[in-house]
Amino acid sequence: MSKELKIKLDNRSKTLRKYIVRALLSANRGHFGSSMSLVEILRVLYDDIILFDNRNPKYEKRDRVILSKGHGCLALYSILADKNFFNKKEFDKYCSLNSILGGHPESHKVPGVEASTGALGHGLPIAVGIALSLKLKKSKSKVYVIVGDGELNEGSNWEAMMSAKKYKLSNLKIIVDYNKIQSYDFVKDVSKLEPIVDKWKSFGFDVSEVNGHDIKELKKNLELFVNKANSKPSVTICHTIKGKGFYFAENNPEWHYRRSFTKEEIKKLDECLR
């Protein structure tokens, strides 16, 4: 997809990133780039698409959102706090012994987290099981699972995809955060995914591509999934920028995870969020 990704962030996207930075600086460590590429995806899901109840996170008729790339959990924490699932003061305790917010999301600790993830390749199989259960119950609830591009190296994902097709899980939407970087290097140099569209189609999925930072484009794409009568599971490949919103971190593998922040880096973080 050659479409320009460098969309200017609006105030809402900056606010959500401020929560992430607040947590990162509190702990002086965390997955920076992996969280920043996710913000708009999660923002659109929770602002415009899914049904949820922050006062009753286990509301039976809710839609399910599973963040399979659990290391990007700060983006999920950001939107959950924004929607009042828990107090924003938790960001100041991130990764401390008395905090509910760890370096990977835990469903028994964090209200709104559907599955404990972090060991990559687990979220999609869990989502397939939930989607099948909901289908058998004739529930109208949808299941959204966000996977990382590097995470697709895990064979468990491809097994789950075969099951999703077999059971015609039209209530399942897979969202790929395709930021082109995994852990220590670029995806194309670690384990090339292309032709990614053809691979998904060969598994029988309804496939679409969007700019993962374009709010209008994301909303239009996900609304089609909600309203479309289809017997196929579907996937949206979101082309994103790792470290989005911070010029010095964008497309930079060194900002996948940070173990500390210098005074100069903190200053630049603040400048980018003004």
Phi, psi and omega in degrees: 000120186264000184298138181300130182260349188281068178276139178287134181284137175273179185297325180293316178296325177291320179299315179297324177289330177298321177298319180297313180297321178303315179292316181301316181287330177295317181271344184061033178186164175144171180278100184281293186300322183295332179276320186293332179284346185266343195304311184292325178300309181291324179301312182293320179303309186279333179279324194231344192244306192272157174262127178209167177223107183293340178276342180220077186302338180260020177312125190301324185270008182293156166278153181253134173239122179243123177266096183290322176280076190298340179291347176268023189298336181299328176292320177293316177302321183299312182286326179294319177295320178300326180268011174066033170287330176206168185286137180296344177298340179298335179298331181283352179245008185312128178067014175269166185297332183258021181255149173278346185262109178255183181289348171222149186285137180240123187292333181275357180246322189253115177302130179099344178277122186276331183211141175283118184229165182157314170288110191294148180094002182263328187297318181293314175302321177297316181298321178298317178298317179294317180298320179294318178299315180296323179295316180296329179276358183060034178282148177270000182292148179253156177239124178244128179232128182257120180245153176272159179292315177297330180296335181291355172294338183284127183296335180300330178296317184287328173296316180296322179299321178296321178293320180300319178291315182303317184267007176051056185279077180289352177269007182252126174241118175265134179239120180262120174276091187266077181266001170074006178230136176232125177050266191255356185199179179285141184306318183298338181262348179263302178202095189303132181268332185294146003275103188293323179296313181297325180296314179295319179297323181294339177270003175087024181264151168279117190246137174220160178232141177218164168283113186289001176245001180267106185302313182296318181293318178298312181300314180299317181295314183286330176293326177298320179296318181297321189261349187276131174277117187208144177263358183260149165289158183227158179225138172246120178269112182263111177282117186230173178243122177294133182078018185311131177103352183228100192307326183281345182252344183296131180056029182244108182303336181292344180257016173300311179220139179240134179263348176190168180227131177281166178300322180293320178294320178297320178297317181290325176300314180296319181297323182289340184262002180282000000 
